[in-house]
Amino acid sequence: MTDSDKPSGDRPANEIEVTPEMIEAGALSMSGYDPDFDTLESISLEIFRAMIVASPKGFVVDVHLLD
């Protein structure tokens, strides 16, 4: 049995479920992508930020990743 086959309560704590709200927030952020203005790094960071904000409470990220 792999970790992905286990019930969520039995999975390692470092796994994070991506919720539909997080996906929607990332997609909305991606919709503003302009290849003439944005770099791949900047749009990736914007998507990540949007998904963090939309994540369930308790999701903790090193704030230095967002600088």
N, C-alpha and C positions, 0 to 999 in steps of 0.2 A: 504494500500500500504506500503510495507516495503522499507527500504533504497535501497536494491538491485534492486527494481522494478523502481526506479526513474531514469530519465536521469542523466548522469554523472555530469552535471553541477549543479544538485540539491542535490547531495550527500554530506555528511559531508566531510570537508577538510581532515580528518585523514585517509580516505580510499586511498589506493594506488593501481593502476592498475599494475598487473604483465604483462609485455610485453613478446612477443615471444623471444626477444633478452635476456631478463633477465632469462627466462627459459633455453635457450640454454647455457648461461654462467654458470648457476647452474649445468646443466647436464654435461657440460664439466669438471667442477670442481669435480663433483662426480665421473667422470670416473677415476680420479687419486686416489680414495680411496683404501687404503691398510689396511685391518683390523689388520694386524700384526704390522703396524707402527702407523696408525692414531687412535685416540680415536673418539668416536661419537661426542664429543664436538668440537674437532679440525676440523673434516670434515664439521660439521654444520656451523662453523664459516667461513670456506673457501667458502662454497656454498653461504652464506649470503654476504660475501665480494664480490664475483664474481657478484652476482646479483645487489649489490649496484653500482658497477662500470659500469655495463651495463644499469642501470636505466636511464630513461629520465632526462634531466636537470631539476633542480628544486626539485628533490627528496633530502630531507635533513634528515640526520640521526645524532644522537648524536655520535660524533667520539669516545667517550669513550667505546661505544659498540664494537668497532673494535680492542680494545687493548687486 
